[in-house]
Structure formats: structure tokens, C-alpha cells
Amino acid sequence: MIFLLLILAHLLGDFILQPNSWVADKEKKKLKSIYLYIHVLIHAALTAIFLWDLQLWWMVAIIAISHFLIDAAKLLYQKANNRKFWFFLDQALHIFIILGLLFILNGLDFNFEITHQTVKIITGFVFITVPTSILIKNLLSAWSPITIDHSKIQTESLVNAGKYIGILERVLVFIFIIVNHWEGVGFMIAAKSVFRFSDLAEAKQRKLTEYVLIGTLLSFGIAILTAMAINY
């Protein structure tokens, strides 16, 4: 319960109650920004309110101080080319502090049993990510879609977007089947048909459409078969 309350306080303080203007001011003025200190005080206040226990004042103090130190380090060392890295590091450190406080308060039981089913699910999950992408790429290597200069598909496509879309769709299909919600698979197929194939139809490239269709069917098929093999 305390973990959920501290996570809720963190989410509210870091995302809901921190306007973009505050973030911009902090990035510009660094440690001289008044909003850095207001942000830390908001975190301290939220933590105190959600805990609502004077005996846990030390948790409020540790979260406030650690939050200031982590955010200060982020402001001082974050550059334009490593913003993503510092965002995830910042969030990971905050969560680590919360887990550390819980360990001090109650102690955490890290003993857990890895069952046969767990190993199967992890193996299947890993297989449908990058290994399946490489497998599909090799299966489709005999065909090469026609590319047209200045087409919308070529000029507006993100780098490696198709690869990551494929991984995400397989992961979602895998999860839907593992939890026995096949209707989610139908939703995924319908959604991709609307967004992906409407662009292909507009481009009027039959070979490219067939290429993407084969890749999509392979992607969905492998994810479905993998999940079914684990379930049955």
C-alpha cells in the first residue's frame, strides 16, 4: 500500500503538477530556477499527505532530498543528445529510492520461484521481438518492394519504424492470447488494416502492398503460434 501511495505521489508531482513552463525554466536556469525548489516542495507535500503519518517523516525528508539531488544532476549534465537517457535514468533513480525506503521500512522478500510456465513465457516473449524480426526479414529477402521517389511512404517514414511496429504488434498479440483475450487480436488486425493499408492503397503500389501484407501475416502468425504453443 505504501509503495502504491509513493508511486502515486511521484506520478502526480513529476507529471501532473509540473507544467511544461516549469520544465523549460529549470532547463534554462538550472539550479537558479525557483521552480526546481517548488517542484521538490510539491513532492515532499504530496508524500506527507499520502503517507499521513508523522512517524514516517524521515521518508518524506529522504524523498525530498533525493529528488532534489537527482533532478539537479539531470539539469547539470543533460544535453540535447542525451535527453532520453537522462529521462529514463531520472525516473529509474526515483523508483529505486522508493524501493529502498520500503526495504528499510519493512524489508522486501526477494525470494521467488521461477516456474516452468514463467520460463516458457519469457522465452516466447524474447523470441517474438528481435529474433522474429530477423526471421521475417530473411523470409522476405527474396522479394524487394518497389520504392518511388517522393512518395508519401518513403518521405514520411520514420527510421526503423516498421521493425518496431512489428515488435510491438507481436508483443500485444502475444499478451492478448496468453491472457485468453482473442478479441484483442482482432482489434489489432483491424487497427493495422485501417492505418497501414490505407497509406499503401493511396500509394497505388501493388508489389509494396503485397510485401507488407505478407510480412504482417507472418508477424501475426508467428506471434499467435508462439502464444498458443505456450498455452497448450
N, C-alpha and C positions, 0 to 999 in steps of 0.2 A: 504494500500500500504506500509506504514511504517513497519507494522507488518511483511509482507512478506519479505521485504528487510532485516530486522533484523534477521529473521529466516534463510534467505539465507546466510547472513554473518556468523551466528553461525554454520551452517552446513559446510560451506567451511572451517572455521577456526578450528573447532573441529574434523572434519573427513578427509577432502580432503587435507588440508595443514598441517597436523600433522603426520609425518611418525612414524612408529612403533618404530624406534630407539629413537625418542624423548620421547615417552611414557616410554620406558624401562629406559632411563636415568633419567627421572623425578621420577619414582618409586624407583630407586636405590639411588639417591642423595637427594631426597625430595626437600626442599626449596633451596638447594645449586645448583640445576641444572640450567644451563643457559637457557635451552630450555623452562623452565617454563615461564621465562620473555619474551623470544622471542615469545612464544605462545600467551601471553597476548597482546603483541605489535601488533601481526598479527590481533588479534580480534579487537583491537582498530582501526587499519588502515582500515580493511575491513568495520567496522561500519561507519567510517568517509567517506569512499569512496562511500558507498551505500546511505548514508543519503545526502551527498554533500550539507550541509547547516551549515554555521558557527554558526548560532543561536542555533543549536542543539548540540553544543559542550559538554554540560552537560550530554547528553545521552551517548556520546562516553566515557566520564570520568566514569560515573556510571557503564557502561557495563564492562569497562576495570578493574576497581577496584573490582567490584563484582565477575568478572570472576577469578581474582587472588585469592580472599578470598575463593571462593568455591573450586577451584582446589587445593589450599593449604590445606584446611581442608580434602579434599579427599585423598591427598598424605599422610597426617599425620595420619589419622585414618583408612585408608583402609587396610584390612588384606586379607590373602588368602581365608578365609572362608566367607568374606562379599563383595567380588568384585562386584558381580551382584547388590547387594543392593546399593552400592555407585555409580555404573554406572548410574542407573535409578534416584537416588536422585540427582546426579550431573546435569543430563540433565533436570530434573524437575525444579530445582532451577534456571537454566539459563533461561528456558522458563518463569518461574514466574517473574523473573526480567524484561524480555522484556514486559510482560503483564502489570507489574507495571508501567513501563515507559510510555506505551501507555495510561494508566489510568491517569497518571499525565499530559500528553500532551493534550489529547482530552477528557478524560472521557469515560468510557465504559458503554454501556447500557446493564445492566444485566437483564432487564425485558423481559421475553419471555413467550409465551403462550404454555402450554403443551396440544396439541390436542389429540383427541381420537385416531387418527391414530398413533401418537407418542407413546402413552401408549401401543397400541397393538404391535407395532414393538419391543419396549423394552421388553415386556412380552414374546413375541415369541423368541427373542434373548436369554434371560435368560433361557427359557425352553430348548432350543436345546443344551445348554452347559452341565453343571454337572447333572442337573435333568435327561436329556435324557440318559446320560452315565449310571446312576444308574438304570434307567428303562430298558435299553438294557441288562445290567449285570444281572438283575433279570429275564428277559425273557429268557436268555440263561443259567440260572443256572441249568436247567435240563440236560444240556449236558456239558461234560468236554472233551476238546481236548486231544488227546494222546501226551504226551511230550516224546521226545527221548533225552537221554543224548548225549552231544557232537554234537547235530545238529546245523546247522548254525543259525536257527531261534532262538534257545534258547541261544546260547553263544553270539550272536551279537545283541540281542535285548536290547534296552535302557529301563530303568526303567519307567514304566507307559507310554511308547511311544504309545501303541495302544489307550489308553484313550485320549491323547492329539491329536493324528492324527484324531480320530473320531470327537472330538470337532471342530477342525479346518476345516475338510471337511464339517461338518454340517453348520458351520458359513458361509463358502464360498457358499455353495448351497443356503442357506437362502438369502444371499445378491444377488446372481445371479437372483433368482426368484422375489425378492422384486423389483429389478430394471428392471424386464422383459427381462432378457437375459438368456433364457433357454439353449442356446448353451453352456454356461459356465458349466452347469450341466453335459452335455455330455462329455465335456473336462475333468471334474473331474473324472467321472466314467472310462473313457479311461485311464487316467493317473494312477489311483489306480490299475486298472487291470494289467497294464504293470509292475509296480514296486512291488506291493504286491503279486499278484498271481503267478508271475514268481518265486518268492522265495518259495512259497508253493509247486509249481509243482516240483521244484528241490528237496524239502524235501521228496516228494512222500508220503505225509500223507493225505489220503483222508478225514478222520474224521476232522483233523485240518483245511483242506481246506474248508470243508462244514461248519464248525463252523464259520470261518472268513467270508465266503460268506453270511451266514445268518445274522451275525452281521452287515456287510456292507450294505446289502439290508435294514435292519431295520433302520440303521443310515440315509441312503439317503432317505428312505421312510418317516421317521418322519420329517426330515428337509423339504422335499418337501410339505408334507401335512400341516405342520405348516405355511410355507410361503404362500401357496395357501389359507389357511383359513384367513390369514391377508389381502391378496389382494382382496379376493372375499366375 
